[in-house]
Amino acid sequence: MTRAALFLGTSAVFALAATIARAAEPAPWTQLAPFFAPPQEFANDLGAFKSPLVFDDCRPVKTAADWALRRKEILAHWHRVMGPWPPLVEKPRVEVVETEARENFSQHRVRVEVAAGRMEPGYLLVPHGRGPFPAVLVPYYEPRTSIGLTNQLRDFALQLTRRGFVTLSIGSPGGDARLPDPQRPQWQPLSFLAYVAANGCTALAQRPDVDPRRIGVVGHSYGGKWAMFASCLHEGFACAAWSDGGIVWDEKRPNVNFWEPWYLGRDSAQTRTRGVPTETNPRTGAYKELVATGRDLHELHALMAPRPFLVSGGSEDPPERWRALNHAIAVNTLLGTANRVGMTNRKTHSPTPESNEQIYAFFEHFLKRAPGK
């Protein structure tokens, strides 16, 4: 037997192994269905959150047409408080710096136009074969982790591309998660990150090998916050998965730290010390205003309806978060849609192999089918 015959090649071996492994797995929805309804103890429990199905002038939302108006009202309020977005980049540039073959896909090191004239590094992974493919944007501190070059349990882009998704991995603009846009002091950093992701979504949608109707976003922790704000504020994302970023305000948990100036606490008139808000270290910026007016992140969750989302909850997003998620379920019920709001739970903040498989099953179920099916 020749040496060439003995060496099958990484791509062929991986493709065969992946096919065999997936054949033995249960269908994605079989894995997911139990997580798309709250446990009995939280069923119909809306907590102390203000219903998003009530206009600011206290009128109830009764119809889908009412919800369309209420949705605009919520979106306008959050943009006003966080700082309005400039126009999205109409045709974001994607410059390929280097390309290499890897397993069953091509890996492109790229530079992406995330804001007008602002190029940032990233990685574009494209499966071998014929598209158009579904796609997922993966934001994190830096893009190498997402493509499996560092922490394996945060390698969402690598694992999804192995499953047939085009992925675009991006990192903190400017390389500094705590100072993503110093030129706009009135623009809350987390809103800027969502704007960056929205332009990344457009960059994916314009590719001929991507189905623009089937683009999702996923992130963990810092990336989970980023993915949540991106998907809620930009309708270009068909679905989203948020891994333990904190999905409501919770000042008992230091890691649910939306109050920090690199998220929603930026304030040009006041500087606060890092840490949970106290009387001597009070809230600042948009976070201060949102909390003072009774707003919480469940309003953003509601903006997803009827698009599906999955909370991959860990130490920061325990099962009681269903009290907030029940409000998104209520909006979907009004719109006549079901099975759009899911949450899995684990004890640790870090992802686990099981929690990641649930995320991958989510995207396979909601993005590999034709839209509307």
Secondary structure, 3 states (H helix, E strand, C coil): CCHHHHCCCHHHHHHHHHHHHHHHCCCHHHHHHHHCCCCHHHCCCCCCCCCCCECCCCCECCCHHHHHHHHHHHHHHHHHHHCCCCCCCCCCCEEEEEEEEECCEEEEEEEEEEECCEEEEEEEEEECCCCCEEEEEEECCCHHHHCCCCCHHHCHHHHHHHCCCEEEEECCHHHCCCCCCCCCCCCCHHHHHHHHHHHHHHHHHCCCCEEEEEEEEEEECHHHHHHHHHHHHCCCCCEEEEECCCCCCCCCCCCCCCCCCCCCCCCCCCCCCCCCCCCCCCCCHHHHHHHHCCCCCHHHHHHCCCCCEEEEECCCCCHHHHHHHHHHHHHHHHCCCCCCEEEEECCCCCCCHHHHHHHHHHHHHHHCCCCCC
